[in-house]
């Protein structure tokens, strides 16, 4: 199971041009929460980078990253050899821990597991729908064109 948790009640629009919305956001898969339950970040940027990562994997890339912006966290989506009927993707939650002297980036695995790519896409669609509804009802309606452009999956 893969879920995107965005606490729409916590969302605050700081600016529309350039756009910046802050609030609670986290990813959950196979019983793991990433980065953690109380994480706050830039949810539109997280969901946007997830949408781009899904598109990259669907286009045949082996890996694509999803970025969290308020800390050393990111998620790597990696295509897996799917011997079954359904495309699968490895979801790895990482914490950047710096680099070695030779310039190699180092990251610690915080959460890891394989899920159907379809579940990631469906979670993205559900979340985009929730964000559009939030924007229409209580958020800033000036964000609607941006959200509708992001809702491309």
N, C-alpha and C positions, 0 to 999 in steps of 0.2 A: 504494500500500500504506500502511496506517495501523496502527501498533502502539502499545501501552502497555507500557512496560517497568517493572515493579516488581520489585526485587530482594528476594524474600521472605526470603532469608537475612540481609539487613541490617535487617529490620523489628524495631523495639523498641517495646513497649507501655509508654508512660510513665504513662498513666492511662486508666481506663475511664469515669469519671464526673467531669468531662467527658472524653470520649474524645480521646486523642492518641496517635497512632502515628507514629513517625519512621522514615525509611528511604529507600533509593534509588528514585527515580521519574523517568521521562522519557517523552516522546512522540516517535515517529518517523513521518514520512510522506514519501513520495517521495524517500527517501535523505537526509533531513534529520533531525537530532537536536535536540530542544528540551527544556529550556534547554541542557543539554549532558550528555555521557555520565556524568559523575560526580555529577550533581545529587542532593542529598538534600532531602527536604521532608516534608510531611504527606500520604503517599500516599492515605489514605482521603478526605481533603478534596479532593484533586485528582480522584480517580475519582468522588467524589460530585458535584462541580461539572460534570464532563464528562457524567455521566448527566443532570443537570438541563438542560445545554445541548442535548443530543440531544433531550430531550423538548420544549424550547422550539422548536427548528427543526422538528421533526415537527408541532408545533401551529401552524405558520405564521409564527413570528417570523422576521424577516429576519436577525437576528444574536443570538448568545448567547456569553457569556464562560466560559472555564474558568480557574480561578485556581490559581496556585502561591503559596504563602504565605511562603516563605523568601527572597524577593527581589523584584525589580521585574518579574517575568515574568507574562504571561498569554497565553492563546490565544483568538482570536476565531474562532468558527464562523459562517460567513455562507452563507445559502442562495444557490444560483446558479440561473440559468435553465437548467433541464435539458430540452434538446430531445430527448434520447434516452429510452430506457425506464427508466433508472435515475436516482434522485435523487442529485445531486452536492452537495458542500459545499466551500467554500473554507476551508482551515485556515491561519490566520495566527498565527505565534508572534511576540509583541511584547515589547519591553523598555520599560518606563515610564521616560521620561527627564525627567519633571517637568511643569511647566506654564509657559505664557507669562504675561506680565503681565495679560492680559485673562482669565485663568482657564482658557484652553483647555488640555486635557490633551494632552501630546505623547508619542508612542511611536515607537520605532524598530522596523522590521520586521526580524526575525532569521531567520525561516523562513516560507515561503509556498508554497501549492500547492492543487490541487483533487483531491479523492478522492471515491469513492462513499460516501454517507452510510451505506450498509449496512456498509462496512468499519469505520467508526467504531463503529457499534453492535455488530458482532461482536467487535471488540477489547475493548469495554467488558464484554460478556458473558464472554469468556474470562478477562479480568482478575478480574472478580468471582468467578468459579468458582475461580480460583487462590487468591484471598484467603480464600475460605471454606474451601478445603482446608487452607491454611496454618493458619488459625485452629483448625480441628478437630484438626490433628496436633501443632502445636508452638506456636501462639500462645495467646492468652488466650481461652478458650471463652466468657467473658462478652461478647465482642464479636460472637458469632454472631448474636444477634437484630438488631443494627445492620446487619451485613453482609447479612443476608437481606432486610431492608427496602430496602437500597440496590440490591439485585439485581432491579430492577423492569422493566428493558427487555426 
